[in-house]
Amino acid sequence: MSDLVTGEAVVLDLRLARLASRGIAFGIDVAVQAAVLLVIGILLANSSAADDGALLAAISIVTAAAVLVGYPVTFETLTRGRSLGKMALGLRVVREDGGPIRFRQALVRGLTGLFVDFWVLGLGGAVAVFVSLASAKGKRVGDYLAGTVVLQERIPATEVTPPAMPYSLAGWASGLDVGAVPDGLALAVRQYLARYDQLDPGARGVLGARLATEVCGHLRVPVPTTGWAREHLAAVLAERRAREEARQWAPPPARPDPQPPSTARAENNPFAPPG
């Protein structure tokens, strides 16, 4: 698993892509690039440039470099970190802080892949393999220069144990309007509680106090002390989950019985059937 931490000191539950999956994705991308270069080569062979050997060689070199760099840069920029091979294997390139990459990171990775990792000086990918094996995050030279890392998006779902209701705070939480807490804030609280023991003591204290302040602001209640922030946040999430489950399992409201037509209206209607 990754140890990526956002600016809010929240540990991201993400899995790093390793050499095997990245190698298969790279093989798919190379096959696509080879097919594109083959088509371009056939077109060049049947063009007027085929009569001039020097011109044909120059065009071929420029075209090969453009395809080898332009293909990954274009796809990773437009799809926020995925090429065709990465799409097939469920991989994505992200920044070191877990955010999506932009054109700058994709260009650095593409140029480094051409000159260092794979082709010109990369010995057919040997440099990328050795660097990736030596890296704790499976990064190649292009990832180090661009500040990126490759993640595995398709991972088996893991069941996360929801926080339990602290017994001493059950009465306090029952009188709160927990529905006022936004879903995004509740998700941040759940991640904080799930990774509480993995965070640095100083960081988790500051983050817990900040989350408690935001939650209490939506609940319109006094902010608890830092030492009790974890229990109060757990109580809010537990009460929120309990009310949501009660709402989902509650029977639908009964429909009112149709009212019989009034006697006075029937008497004034000449077309009404006899009683």
C-alpha positions in Angstrom: 0.0 0.0 0.0 1.1 3.6 -0.5 2.1 6.1 2.1 0.9 9.1 0.2 -0.2 11.9 2.5 -2.2 14.9 1.4 -1.7 18.5 2.5 -4.3 17.8 5.2 -2.2 15.0 6.6 -4.7 12.3 5.5 -3.1 9.1 4.5 -4.4 7.9 1.1 -5.5 4.2 1.0 -3.9 3.5 -2.5 -2.0 0.6 -3.9 1.3 1.2 -5.8 1.7 -0.4 -9.2 4.7 -2.7 -9.4 7.0 -3.9 -12.1 4.9 -6.7 -13.5 1.7 -4.7 -14.1 3.7 -1.7 -15.4 5.7 -3.9 -17.7 2.6 -5.4 -19.3 1.0 -1.9 -19.7 4.2 -0.7 -21.3 4.2 -3.7 -23.7 0.7 -2.8 -24.8 1.7 0.8 -25.4 4.8 -0.3 -27.4 2.6 -2.5 -29.5 0.3 0.5 -30.3 3.2 2.7 -31.0 4.8 0.1 -33.3 1.5 -0.2 -35.2 1.4 3.6 -35.7 5.0 3.7 -36.8 4.4 0.8 -39.3 1.5 2.7 -40.9 3.5 5.9 -41.1 6.5 3.9 -42.6 4.3 2.4 -45.3 3.0 5.9 -46.2 6.5 7.3 -46.3 7.7 4.4 -48.5 5.0 5.1 -51.0 5.6 8.9 -51.0 8.0 11.1 -53.0 10.4 11.3 -50.0 11.4 7.6 -50.7 13.6 8.8 -53.6 15.8 10.8 -51.2 17.5 8.5 -48.7 18.7 11.3 -46.4 15.3 13.0 -46.3 13.6 9.7 -45.7 15.9 9.0 -42.8 15.4 12.4 -41.2 11.6 12.2 -41.5 11.7 8.7 -40.0 13.8 9.8 -37.0 11.6 12.8 -36.3 8.4 10.8 -36.7 9.6 8.0 -34.4 10.6 10.6 -31.7 7.2 12.3 -32.1 5.3 9.1 -31.7 7.3 7.8 -28.8 7.0 11.1 -26.9 3.7 12.4 -28.2 1.7 9.2 -27.6 2.2 8.9 -23.8 2.2 12.7 -23.3 -1.1 13.1 -25.2 -2.9 10.2 -23.5 -1.7 10.9 -20.0 -2.6 14.6 -20.3 -6.1 14.1 -21.7 -6.9 11.1 -19.4 -5.2 12.5 -16.3 -2.5 9.8 -16.1 -3.6 6.9 -18.2 -2.4 5.5 -21.5 -4.1 2.6 -23.4 -1.9 0.1 -21.6 -2.6 1.6 -18.2 -6.3 1.6 -19.0 -6.1 -2.1 -19.7 -4.2 -2.9 -16.5 -6.1 -0.4 -14.3 -3.1 1.9 -13.6 -2.9 5.7 -13.3 -0.1 8.1 -12.9 -0.6 10.7 -10.1 1.5 13.3 -8.4 3.4 12.6 -5.2 0.5 14.1 -3.2 -2.1 12.0 -4.9 -3.4 14.7 -7.2 -3.9 14.3 -11.0 -0.9 15.0 -13.3 -0.8 17.8 -15.9 0.9 18.4 -19.1 4.2 19.4 -17.4 4.5 16.1 -15.6 3.4 14.1 -18.6 6.0 15.9 -20.8 8.8 15.2 -18.4 7.9 11.6 -18.1 7.6 11.2 -21.9 11.0 12.9 -22.6 12.8 11.0 -19.9 11.2 7.7 -21.2 12.6 8.4 -24.6 16.1 9.5 -23.7 16.8 7.7 -20.3 14.4 5.0 -19.3 13.7 3.1 -22.4 15.2 4.0 -25.8 18.2 6.3 -26.5 20.2 5.6 -23.3 17.8 3.2 -21.6 19.1 0.0 -23.2 15.7 -1.1 -24.3 14.1 -0.5 -20.8 16.9 -2.0 -18.7 17.5 1.4 -16.9 13.8 1.7 -16.1 13.7 -1.9 -14.7 16.8 -1.5 -12.5 15.6 1.9 -11.1 12.1 0.6 -10.5 13.4 -2.4 -8.6 15.6 -0.2 -6.4 12.7 2.2 -5.7 10.5 1.6 -2.7 7.6 3.0 -4.7 8.5 1.3 -8.0 9.4 4.6 -9.6 11.5 5.0 -12.8 13.7 7.9 -13.6 10.9 9.8 -15.3 8.8 9.5 -12.1 11.6 10.9 -10.0 12.1 13.9 -12.3 8.3 14.6 -12.7 7.4 14.0 -9.1 4.9 11.3 -9.9 4.0 7.7 -8.9 2.0 5.0 -10.6 -1.0 3.6 -8.7 -3.1 0.5 -9.1 -6.8 1.6 -9.4 -8.4 -1.9 -9.7 -8.0 -3.3 -6.2 -10.3 -5.7 -4.3 -12.7 -4.0 -2.1 -11.8 -4.1 1.6 -14.3 -3.9 4.3 -13.7 -1.0 6.7 -15.1 -1.4 10.2 -17.2 1.6 11.0 -16.4 3.5 14.2 -18.4 2.3 17.3 -20.5 4.6 19.4 -18.7 5.5 22.6 -21.1 4.6 25.4 -20.5 7.8 27.4 -21.4 9.9 24.3 -24.5 8.1 23.1 -26.9 10.5 24.8 -24.9 13.5 23.6 -25.0 12.3 20.0 -28.7 11.4 20.0 -29.7 15.1 20.3 -27.5 16.3 17.4 -28.5 17.2 13.9 -25.9 14.9 12.3 -27.5 15.3 8.9 -26.0 18.8 8.8 -22.5 17.4 8.4 -21.6 17.4 4.7 -20.7 14.0 3.1 -17.2 15.2 2.1 -16.4 16.2 5.7 -17.8 12.9 7.0 -15.6 11.0 4.6 -12.5 13.0 5.8 -13.5 12.1 9.4 -13.9 8.4 8.5 -10.4 8.3 6.9 -8.9 10.1 9.8 -10.4 7.6 12.3 -9.3 4.6 10.1 -5.7 5.8 9.9 -5.5 7.3 13.4 -2.8 4.9 14.7 -0.7 5.4 11.5 -0.5 9.2 11.7 2.2 11.1 13.4 1.0 12.0 17.0 1.5 15.7 16.4 -0.2 15.6 13.0 -3.2 13.6 14.2 -3.7 15.9 17.1 -3.8 19.0 14.9 -5.9 17.3 12.3 -8.3 15.9 14.8 -8.8 19.3 16.4 -9.5 20.9 13.0 -12.0 18.2 12.0 -13.7 18.5 15.3 -14.0 22.3 14.9 -15.5 21.9 11.5 -18.0 19.2 12.5 -19.1 21.1 15.6 -19.5 24.2 13.5 -22.1 22.4 11.4 -23.7 20.8 14.4 -23.8 24.2 16.3 -22.4 22.7 19.5 -19.3 23.7 21.5 -16.0 22.3 20.3 -14.6 19.5 22.5 -11.1 19.5 23.9 -8.4 17.9 21.8 -8.1 14.9 24.0 -11.7 14.0 23.4 -11.8 14.9 19.7 -11.5 11.3 18.5 -14.3 10.0 20.6 -16.6 12.9 19.6 -15.9 12.4 16.0 -16.6 8.6 16.3 -19.9 9.4 18.1 -21.0 11.7 15.3 -20.2 9.1 12.6 -21.9 6.3 14.5 -25.0 8.3 15.1 -25.1 9.4 11.4 -24.8 5.7 10.3 -27.5 4.6 12.8 -30.0 7.1 11.5 -29.2 6.3 7.9 -29.8 2.6 8.5 -33.0 3.4 10.4 -34.2 5.5 7.5 -33.4 2.8 4.9 -35.1 0.0 6.8 -38.1 2.1 7.9 -41.4 0.8 6.4 -43.0 3.1 3.8 -45.8 5.3 5.1 -49.3 3.9 4.8 -51.5 5.4 2.2 -54.7 7.0 3.5 -57.9 5.1 2.6 -59.9 6.8 -0.1 -62.8 8.8 1.4 -66.3 7.7 0.3 -68.3 10.2 -1.6 -70.4 12.5 0.6 -74.1 11.8 1.0 -75.0 15.3 0.3 -73.1 15.3 -3.0 -74.8 12.0 -4.0 -78.3 13.4 -3.2 -77.7 16.5 -5.3 -76.5 14.4 -8.3 -79.5 13.2 -10.4 -77.3 10.6 -12.2 -76.1 8.9 -9.0 -77.2 5.3 -8.5 -79.9 4.6 -6.0 -78.8 3.8 -2.5 
